[in-house]
């Protein structure tokens, strides 16, 4: 009987951000068994295409550094062998997974089905008040030091060292949540009280911001608090763009999909609505590639019953 808890903590560096057009140039992973690092694997990869300057500024991997590295068709078998069928752990793991999944499909015609564990999501769940939920903040929170950043092995090793403590706290929070089920009625009443207080405070903050805005509109100067915070007036310009002229430039830069994101909610509303005929809506429905379900807690206000005449009390 095998009672080992095995996870593969990994990180990749790439030529760019778009997994359909860009390529992997570095892969690193560590095998965790019951929270202990027992093995590691890393390799540079020759992408056989240009590395974007914007990416080089992040990870520092140049064309010369990967010139003699194995190409993806040589490196991927070793990468997938190391990963096996074990869960993949990564910070914003969908990025790493998308590149590996695309490579597997292009070379072998099959997609990966490994479980994905996103430490960024877990970090945000355990520490929702953290200013940033990037990997640097995670490593700092758990006092993990790495020699460098934005190289695959350094980032993967840092995450592997922090992961056991992070997942332990996540499990503790989950266990605590389940233990509260016996007090749900009280917790709901408590939630409503807190919600009302927060709404009142938000109104108060809004009123104060309005005063500040009028103050600066009338030429008021910056104000410095006794603890050093500065109240100032900032302006932000928002531009509109000619889409027909900009799309070719975005495509050339490889950021078209990032800059022009499909509004899936709007398409869903079109399909459910009555603006177009059924044939057109069916065409839209057939373009769906995947479905995910989101769940949220909502509070439904009670119906307000109409006023009823007061009972007449006999004399």
N, C-alpha and C positions, 0 to 999 in steps of 0.2 A: 504493500500500500504506500503510495507516494503522497506525503502530506506537505510537500514543499510548496510555498507560495512564491511563484516565479513571475517576475515582471521584467520587461525590457525597457530601460530608460534610454531614450534616444534623442538625437538632435541632428539636423542637417543644415548645410549652407548651400546656397543656390546662386545661379547667374542672375536671377530676378525674382519677382513675386508671383508671376502668373504660372501656375503649375502646368498649364496646357502648352505654353510656349517656352518656358525657361527650363533649365536642367539642374540636376544635383551636381555639386562640385566637391562636397565633403560629407561624409557620413560617419557618425560615431554612436556607439551604443554600449551600455553596460548591462550585464545580467544580474538582477537582484534575486537572491534566494532568501526568503524570510527576512528581508530588509538588509541583507549583507551583500556587498559587491563580490561576486565570485569569478567574473570573467568580463572581458571588454574587447571591443573590436572597433577599428577605425580605418578609414581609407579616403584618400583624395580620389576624385573622379574627373577624367577629362571629358568635358561636356560637348566637345566638338562644335562649339559655337562661342561667340563672344560673351565675356562676363561684363555686365553693365558696370559703368563707373560708380553709379550710386550704390551698387552692391559691394564693390571693392572697398568703398569708404567704410562700410560696416564691418566686414569680416577680414579684409586685408588680403584675401586670396587673389593672386594675379594670374594672368594667362600663363606666364612662365612657370609658375608653381605647379600647374596641373598638366603641363605639356607632356610629361613622361608618365603620367598616372594612367591606370587602366581606364578604358572607356566603360560606359554604363553596362553594356552587354557582358563585359568581363567581371565587373564589380557586383552587379545586382545578385547573381546567384549566391555569392558569399554573404551579402547583406541579408537576403531573405532566409538563408540557412541559419544565420545567427538569431534573427528575430523568431523564426519558427512560427508556431501558432499561438504564442504567448501574448498577453495583453501588452500594448504599446503605451508607454508613459511619456508624455511630453508637455512642455509649456506652450499652450496654444497648439495642441497636438494635431489639430486638423490641417495645419500648414504642412507639417512633416508627412503626415499620412497621405495627403493629396498628391504630393510629389512621388512618393513611393508607390502609391496605388496607380498613378498614371504610368509610371515606368513599367510596372508589372503588366499592365494591360497592353502597352505598346509592344513589349518584348514577348510576352507569353499569351496574350489574349485573355487574361483572367484578372479579376480584381481581388484585392486582399479582403479578408473578413475578420481580421484580428480585432479584439475589443480595444477601444481607445479610452485612455484615462487622461483627462485634461487637468493638469495641476493648476493652470490658471483659474479654471472654474472652481476647483477645490479651495484654492487660496482665497478667492473672492468670497466663497461661502463661509470659510472659517474666520476671515478677517475682513468683513465688509467695510470697515471704516478706514482701511489702509488707503493712503493717498494714491498709490499706484499699485497695480497687481502684476507688473512685469516681473521677469525672472530676477532682475537685480534686487528688487524689493523683497522677493521671496528669500533669496540667499542671505540678505541682510537680516531679515526677521529671524532666521534660524542660525545666524552666526556662522555661515558657511563662506569660506574664502576660497577663491579660485585664482590661478596665476594670471589668466587673461579672460576676456569676454568675447563673445561672438565668434568663437571657434568651436567647432562641433564637440570635440572631446571635453573641453573645459566646461562648456555649458551643460553637457550631458552628465559629467561627473558631479558638478555642483548640484544639479537637480537630484541625482541619485543619492547624494549625501543628505539632502534636505527632505526627500520624499518620505522616509519612514516616520519622521516626527510629524510631518504635515498630515499624512493619512491617518495617523493615530489620533490626532486632534479632530480630524473630520469624523472619524468613527465615534469618538467620544461625544461630539455634538449630536450626531445622529441618534446615539443611544439615549442621550438626554431628551431629545425631542420625543422619542417613542415613550419615554417614561412619563411624559406630561399628559398622555392621552386620558388619564383618569380625571384630569382637572379641566377638561375642555370648556365646559360651561363658564367656569370662573375666568379662564384665560380669555374667552371671547368678550366677556364684560370688561375685563381689564384692558383688552385691546381697544375697545370702543372709547374708554376713558382717555387712553393715551392718544388715540386718533383725534379726539376732540381738542385736546390740549395742543397737539401739533398744528392742527388747522388754525387755532386761535393765534399761535405764535407766528405762523406763516403770514397771517393777515397783518399782524403787528410789524413784521419785517417788511412787508410790502408797503405799508404806510410810511415807514422810516425811509425806505429807498426812494419813495416819491418825494419826500422832503429833500433828500440829498440831491436828487435830479434837479429840482427847482432851484436849489442853492447854487449848483454849478452852472445851470442855464443863465442865472443872473450874475455870473462872473465870480463866483466864490472860489477861494484858493484851496489847495490841498490841506487836509487836516491830519496831523500826526498824533496818534494816541500815546498815552504814557508808557505803553508796552511796545511801541514801535510800529504798530500797524498804520498804514497810510490810507486815508480815504481820498480817492482821486477819481477823475472823470476820464473814461477811456472810450474812444470811438473806433468802430470797426466797419470797414467798407465791405459791402457785399456786391459782387459784380454779376452780371448776366452775360452769357456767352452765346455766340452763334454756333449752334450745334453742328450745322452742315460744314462749317469751316474748321471746327476744332476736332472732329472725330478722327480725321486722318492723322493729325499730330498725336493724339492720344494713342492711336493704334501703333504708330511708329515708336512711341516711347514704351510700349508694352503695358500701359496702365488703363487701357480702354475699359476693361471689365470692372476695374476698381473705381474708376471715375464715373462710369455710367452703369449704375446698378439697377437691375430690373426690379420694378416695384411689384412684387408678387401679390401683395395685398390688394393693389388696385386691379390686377388681372383677375383675382378671385372675385372681386366685387362685380367686375364686368360679366364674368361667367354666371354669377348668381342673379344678375340684374335683368332688366327687360329692354335695355338700349339696343341690343343687337339680336339678330334672329338665331334660332337654335343651331343652324348649320355653322355659322360663324363661331358661336360659343363652343361647339363641338371641336372645331379646329384648334381652338385655344386649349381645350381640355387635353387633347392628344399630345400636346407639347410638354406635358408634365413629365418630369424625370424622377421625382422622388417626393415623398410626403413625410412631414414630421408633425408632431402634435405638441402644442404648447398648453400648459395648464397653469391657471392662475386662480388665486383665491379672491373672491369678490363678495361684497356685502350688499344685499338687496334690502332697500328700505321698505318698511311695512306700508301697506296701503293706508291712506288717510281716509277714514270713513266720513261721509258727510254728516254734518251736525243734525242731531235728532231733537225734536221738541222736548223740552224738559217735562218730566211727569208732573201732572197736577196733583197736589197734595190736598186731599179733602179736608175741609175745616172741621 
